[in-house]
Amino acid sequence: MPDCEYTPTAYDGPSKESVTASRSQYLTPSLVTYYRDPLMIVDGHMQYLFDETGKRYLDGLAGIVSVSVGHCHPRVMDAVNKQNARLQHATTIYLHPNITTFAEKLASTLPDGLEVAYFTNSGSEANDLAILMARAYTKNFDVIALRNGYHGGTQGSMGLTSYSTWKYSVPHGFGVHHSIVPDRFRGQWGYDDTDAGKNYANDVLDVIERASSGSIAAFIAEPIQGVGGVIEMPPGYLQETYKYVRNAGGLCIADEVQTGFGRTGDSFWGFENHDVTPDIVTMAKGIGNGCPLGAVVTTKEIIQSLNESVHFNTFGGNPVSCAQGLATLEVLLDEDMQGNSKRLGTILFDGLHELQQKFSCIGDVRGRGLMVGIELIEDDDKTPATKLTEAVFENCREMGLLIGKGGYASNVLRIKPPMCVTEEDISFMLEVLGVAFSKATV
Ligand code: PMP
């Protein structure tokens, strides 16, 4: 593991056993933990996490793609601590400079016209609001989302989500239709098919024509599906799809909750890799480097539709979360985190492609920048290697590397570290993964 000068404060809180016991008594059992022997994390510094014994881990998942510039980044902490000491909350019924300064800076990162923000506390809430805006603006009802996509767990966003594991048998998602996932590894049209994007987009047209009234409110998609196992939209797919959607009167929504803020390396926003401009962009996670913050950004004209009624959010745009969001954005831009994602992502992908030559269970290595997925298979039929994925995942943890899992069959390893990782961290990551695969495949 690369050197780290930071020493965590000695932990003197309740034992891991007592935290485990009180969690099972007082918290909902629907909260899952990673690992056979769940980890307790009590300290964080940049790309590293520390458990209660002081053991250090390289964080390859960033609090599920949320810690964009590093745990407790000093510049972010300084801004948020100063704001905490002065004023924590008053709501948007009073003026405050943090929300406006942040909104203005955020708009400067987006294409012209996408300039009005509504701040929320989470990604689910941002997606709910985006759908509300689209329906209020277009006066249409039907919405198209993609199978295998994850957009949140509120009743509205659960309807957009297309994953039985995250759905309950309750009424949700009225008017939402799910088009096929443009998955070039498993789908009908593969990586070598130059028409794959167009072919998958034809299914959106089919859904518009056969499943909706013909007029739709919106189409929502992640430029790279995150929870769904790092599946990037094929070239041309979003361009074609956006055309069909706009012809049917709908708005195009990009869910940038995971792909935004430079993570994909090639551009600041995931949609920019596809030469499209959405009408509404939703964001969360990386926007706040770990605080509860989300946003919907759209045009002046579209957001005007919310004026039909009063729409209020008690904590959205709170001075503390906006101080954290603004400082995070400044660090992202000043420290060229996008450039870091590109440079280190390239090294990581090169190393993973080498591992793929060595281990036949690695069916696919995909993603962009520091948003990486490794899909594990059992055989030429691409049977998902779920147990093997779990074994590699556990082995990595033992060696001090924390990563994530995803995909419907939980057979995709997900690597999405804080974007401040170094070349030494990437070398360590690749070395650990090599050993983890060797041990798991003997
Ligand atoms: N959209 C995407 C793409 C996500 O990955 C998530 C969370 N995993 C959400 C929306 C929901 O965000 P939150 O958990 O903050 O509600």
Residues whose N, C-alpha, C, O or C-beta is under 5 A from the ligand:
A	BS01	PMP	S122 G123 S124 E125 Y150 H151 G152 E222 G226 D255 V257 Q258 A284
